Amino acid sequence: MDQYIIYLGFIVAAYAVIANDVIQTLGTFITSNANVKWWLLWGFAGSILTVTLVYGWYMNGGDVSYGRLSNIPLPDPMPWWYLLAPISLMVITRFGIPASTTFMILSVFSSSQLIEKMILKSVFGYSLAFVAAFVLYLILTKKFESPASIRLMDKKK
């Protein structure tokens, strides 16, 4: 029974993660490049994926995860309720709710120390992105917005 749960879990988790990430990343990429032919977009995205996978395969002895998954041991035995996280991610994605695939899928198999490290990295990353975006906003608005342009916008209203 464990083998079936492992295979089913892999298939459901792979589908859930890919479906969620495609909407958040490739969907944005495709929408922002709507004037480019679809086969060029897919060729570009596919070539990046292919290069990344081939490079990872050769440089890491066949491990395309770059050794990241070796820190997360598989539970033995594999209980059925481990399927709840990827199934929940599929449902959440279907309703269009943004979710972190890292926390929903990998945290099921992680120790509490690994979860703490993931949370700290995420908080630090989001904080850094917020500060960088705010500084960039201040620089750009100072450069492109002048009192004359603001008065011109007010006249158009």
SELUMRO-317207 format. One line per field, with one value per residue (C-alpha): residue number from 0; y, z, x negated. Coordinates in steps of 0.05 Angstrom, whole numbers, plus 5000, padded with zeros to 4 digits. Each point is the difference from the previous one (the first is absolute). Layout:
num c(NUM	...)
c2 c(Y	...)
c3 c(Z	...)
c1 c(X	...)
***
This chain:
num c(0	1	2	3	4	5	6	7	8	9	10	11	12	13	14	15	16	17	18	19	20	21	22	23	24	25	26	27	28	29	30	31	32	33	34	35	36	37	38	39	40	41	42	43	44	45	46	47	48	49	50	51	52	53	54	55	56	57	58	59	60	61	62	63	64	65	66	67	68	69	70	71	72	73	74	75	76	77	78	79	80	81	82	83	84	85	86	87	88	89	90	91	92	93	94	95	96	97	98	99	100	101	102	103	104	105	106	107	108	109	110	111	112	113	114	115	116	117	118	119	120	121	122	123	124	125	126	127	128	129	130	131	132	133	134	135	136	137	138	139	140	141	142	143	144	145	146	147	148	149	150	151	152	153	154	155	156)
c2 c(5000	5047	4996	5021	5059	5021	4997	5033	5053	5015	5006	5044	5043	5009	5020	5047	5035	5007	5025	5051	5025	5003	5049	5043	5002	4977	5030	5068	4990	4980	5056	5054	4976	4992	5033	4945	4935	4945	4950	5049	5010	4925	4987	5052	4974	4927	5014	5031	4940	4952	5034	5002	4927	4975	5042	4974	4929	5002	5043	4962	4928	4994	5041	5056	5028	5023	4960	5041	4942	4956	5039	4978	4926	4961	4973	4926	4978	5051	5017	5016	5068	5026	5005	5055	5055	4992	4989	5064	5037	4976	5025	5067	5009	4983	5057	5048	5010	5014	4949	4983	4931	4996	5006	4957	4942	4998	5019	4935	4962	5050	5006	5060	5029	4996	5035	5055	5010	5002	5052	5043	4998	5018	5058	5026	4993	5035	5055	5010	5002	5051	5046	4994	5015	5059	5030	4989	5032	5062	5006	4992	5047	5053	4993	4997	5040	5074	5054	5018	4929	4996	5066	4973	4938	5043	5040	4936	4981)
c3 c(5000	5016	4928	4972	5047	4981	4925	5007	5046	4950	4942	5039	5030	4932	4968	5057	5003	4924	4994	5055	4976	4927	5017	5042	4955	4929	4998	5017	4949	4945	5015	5002	4932	4966	4937	4990	4965	5049	4972	5011	5073	5012	4964	5043	5065	4979	4982	5068	5034	4956	5012	5076	5003	4956	5038	5067	4974	4978	5056	5057	4977	4976	5056	4966	5069	5011	5064	5034	5011	5035	5065	5002	5017	4976	5057	5008	5000	4955	5032	4954	5031	4967	4937	5033	4988	4924	4995	5040	4954	4939	5030	5020	4931	4967	5038	4981	5070	5001	5041	5016	4971	5043	5065	4979	4970	5029	5071	5006	4997	5038	5071	5041	4992	4924	5002	5043	4951	4941	5036	5017	4928	4974	5048	4984	4925	5002	5044	4953	4940	5035	5019	4930	4966	5046	4987	4925	5002	5036	4950	4939	5025	5017	4930	4959	5041	5004	5023	4927	4983	5061	4980	4930	5027	5043	4939	4962	5055)
c1 c(5000	4942	4974	5068	5003	4930	5014	5068	4971	4945	5049	5049	4944	4966	5066	5019	4933	4994	5072	4989	4933	5020	5056	4954	4939	5012	5070	4971	4943	5049	5049	4947	4974	5067	4974	4948	5018	5018	4950	4943	5021	5005	4935	4965	5029	4988	4928	4986	5031	4961	4933	5014	5019	4943	4949	5027	5000	4927	4971	5035	4995	5072	5032	5039	5020	4927	4999	5054	5047	4948	5012	5072	5006	5060	5043	5004	5055	5035	5068	5058	5012	4936	5044	5041	4948	4996	5075	5011	4951	5039	5066	4969	4970	5067	5033	4944	4973	4925	4961	4929	4985	4937	5038	5059	4961	4930	5020	5039	4934	4957	4976	5019	4929	5005	5068	4972	4943	5049	5043	4940	4975	5069	5009	4931	5012	5067	4971	4942	5046	5045	4943	4969	5067	5012	4931	5008	5068	4972	4943	5045	5054	4948	4971	5064	5050	4991	5048	5013	5022	5045	5034	5009	5034	5046	5021	5019	5048)
***
